[in-house]
Amino acid sequence: MKKITLRIIYLFTIIMIASCSSTKIKVDGKKVNPLFNHDLRKNIKLYEGTLSKSEYVALIEKLQIELQTEIPLHKSILINYNQKSSHCHGLHFGKESFEESVDLLIKTTNQITSDNDALNFLVYAQETFYKDIYERKPEYQLDSGFFHNYVFTEHKLCQAFFIIKPNGKFYRGYQEYYDHPIKSLLEKDENL
């Protein structure tokens, strides 16, 4: 009886190890971790800093060129970024659900920025999963490479955000489903 119990435990352990190691799916020819597990969570990061007045003005001038729009110096800015990476929880439920989550992100970020008198920009990388979805959304702009190379330099998660405030305070975050951190960071009153 003891041998049978040990064999069952051993078999169960092997099945669990095998199933955990095969959590990746293949999308657009790339293996991706779609699960909100330890591998994905360890790549969630938030950076913050403060730009000098001249650095802030130079950044706004560059953003105006990249985003092809005028940006008032008194407004906070939110840039949401989507890219192809090895960890993408949004892919877990398939393309149709992924598009629904993109629509929800548009609605949520528009509401948050409207509530905080901020500007909202949605940008996607040349290399992104389900690029056709972003191409159909007029709210999204294709990255020229500037954001990929200079703003969102870590490429381990599919989504990231950048907030810059008129006082030069900025936040750059790498994570998915982040309406709460964005909302609280935009609402944060920071007098420098």
N, C-alpha and C positions, 0 to 999 in steps of 0.2 A: 504494500500500500504506500509506503514511504517513497519507493522508487517511482511509482506512478505519479505521485504528487510532485516530486522533484522534476520529472519529465514534463509535466503540464506547466509548471512554473518556468522551466527552461524554454519550452516552446512559446509560451506567452511572451517572454522577454525577447526572444528572437523576432517574433512578429511585431512587437512594439518598436524595436530598434529599426527594423526594415521599413515600417510605415513612417517613422519619423524621418528617416534619411531620404525618403522618396516624396517629400512634400513639395518639391519644385515641379512647376509645370512649364511647358514650352509654349512661348508666345512669340510670333514673328521670328522664329528660329533661335530665340534666346531662352535659356533656362532662368526661371524667375521664382523666387520665394513669394507666394501670395498670402502666406499666413502671418497673422499678427503674433509672432513668436519671439523667442529670445534673439534670434539672428536679426530680425527686423528691428526690434526695440533697441538694441545696442547701437543702432545707427541714427536714432532720433536725437537731434541736437538743437540747441538754441544758443546763438551767439549774440552779444550786444556790444555796442561801443558808441562813441560820440565823435562826429566829424567837426573840424573847425569850420568857421563861417566860410572861408575860401574853399575848403574841401567840399562843403555842402553845395555851394553854388556851382562848382565844377561838376559835381555828380549830377545835379539837376540839369545842367546844360547837356551832359552826355545822355541822360535819360530822355530828354526832349528829342534828341536826334534819333535814338533807338526806338522810341515809342511813337515818333512822328506826331507829337502833340505839344501844345504849350502847357507848362506846369507852373501854376502860381507858387511863389516861394512861401506863402503862408499856409499851405495845405499839407497835411500828412499824406503819405503815399503807401499803398499796399500793392505789391507785385506778387502774384501767385504764379508759380512756375511748375511745368510738367515736363518730365524727361524719361527716357528709357533707362532703367537701372535693374539691378539684380534683386531688389526687394520692392514689391508693389502690391500692397494689400488689396487695392482696388480691382485687381485682375482676378481675384478669388471667385467671383460669381459670374464671370463671362462678359462678353462684349455688350450685351443689351443693358445689363445692370451697371456696367462701367459708364455707359453713356448717361444713364439716369443719375449716377453720382456726379458726373461732370455738370449736368444741368443743375443739380442741387448746389454744387459748389459755386456756380455762377450766381444763383439766387442768393445764397448765404453771404458771399463776399460783397455783392451789391448792397444787401441790406446793412451789413456791418459798416461798410464805408459810408453809406448814406447817413446812418445814425451818428457817425462820428465826423461828418463833414470832411471826409477824406476822399482821395482819388483811388480808383480800383483799376488795376491792369492785370490781364490774364495773358500769359505768354506760354508757348510750348516750344520745345526744342525740335530741331530738324529730325533728330533721332528720338522718337517717342512711340509708345505703344498706341495702337489704334489712332494713328495720325489723322485718318479720314474723319474721325469724330470732331477733332479740333478744327480741321479745315472747314467743316460745315457750320461752325459756331462763329458768328460775326464778332462776338465779344473777345475772341482769342486772336492773338497776333503771333506770327512765326518769329522765333528768335533768329537774329542774323548771326549768332554765335557769341555776341557780346555777353549775354547773361550766362551762358554755359561756361565761358572761359574766364569771366571776371567777377561775376556776382555769386553764382551758384556753382562753386568749384568742387563740391563733393557730389559724387554721382552714384550714391548707394541706395537712395530712395527715390521713388517716382515723383514725389511732390515736395515743394519747398516754398517758402515765402520770404519776402523782404519788406520791412516797414522802415520808412525814413520819415522823421518828424522835422518840422521847420527849425527846431532848435539844434538839429544835427544828430540827435539820438537815433540810433538805428538798431534793428533786430533782424537777424537772419536765422530762419528755422528750417530744419529738415524733418518733416513728419507729414503723415496723412491725417485727415479728419481733424483739422486744427482750428475750427471756428472759435472755440473757447479761448485758446491762447491769443489768437489774433484780436478778438474782441477786447480782452483785458489789456493787451499791449497798446492798442489804439486808444483805449479809454484812459490809460495811465497818464496822470498829470505830472509832467517832468519839467520843472523850471531849472534851467541851467544858468 
